[in-house]
Amino acid sequence: MVSFVHDVTPQRVVFAPGAVARTADEVARLGLNRALVIATPGSGAQLGQRIVGLLGARAAGLHAGAVVHVPRAVAEAGVKAAREQQADGLVAVGGGAAIGLAKAIALQLGLPIVAVPTTYSGSEATPIYGTTDGERKITGRDPKALPRTIVYDPDLTLALPPAVSAASGMNAIAHCVEGVWVPDRTPVTMALAADAIQRFGANLPRAVADGEDREARAHCLVAAWLAGVVLTAGTALHHKLAHVLGGLGLPHAETHAIILPHVTRFNADGDADARRRLNAALACDDPGDRLERMKRGFPIPQRLSEVGLPKDKIDFVAAEVAKMAITVPRRAGTDDVRAILLAAY
């Protein structure tokens, strides 16, 4: 019999071309008077400075220190900056690194977040956070980490390089693939997963091939939002494996993209209904092979050996994941995880 609990978290979403111009209005709507803008260095800082200008007197400045996986020292520096600037809120501008740092700050200081995403990670739609300490990544979920408002502007993604578009899109697809077999899936999250996979399947190759394809970019950004909502239902083998690998310093989105076909092949035989849903969404008979073909068509790393995984760390990763005792949709023991890693290596 069908049984589920669907817990809807409050979050405002503003989606439109040119919506970045509304950021100041959304900050004001939350009653913020000293919003600290969080971004990555380089081009992220340039966009962050633009947001500072849009906020005007409501800006507490720019902290462009975000780094992928949010190392503990980076999180501590962000908390210190927010305190020094007496920030009463945060505006996270960019991809998962900026949003992740804003979440880490919010967890410590209880500050509301306005997210302005520029990639397809979907992190902005979840209360899930993650930081790294040495070679270990610590993840969890907390309502304080969920951005109060998301401002989606497809125009901000037009300059996204092909490799970043592809990797972050595959990362979001992973949320959806895993979403059809996690224990806490609901009819809503499974429907959103199917919609997002279909949108990405039709539009991600277009966006990678032509970054100025505004229609494809818009569909991918919608799909990224849906994928983030799906991720709130929980994670299983794919994300647990990616998080352990992330603790070793591997790039987040690229790692997700590389392991996705391999984990999908392993899990697809463990849940006939999930496999049927994936086949329908991907218009295929073998979801693992379909995702492998998609990955091979993108200008991104294809193997874990290409993104810095030392082969002698495979046993460590396999043991760490096996400790999590993952059983849905299939039990993933040490040998199973090792085989997946070797195939992806």
Order of alpha helices (4+ residues) and beta strands (2+ residues): beta-alpha-beta-alpha-beta-alpha-beta-alpha-beta-beta-beta-beta-alpha-alpha-alpha-alpha-alpha-alpha-alpha-alpha-alpha
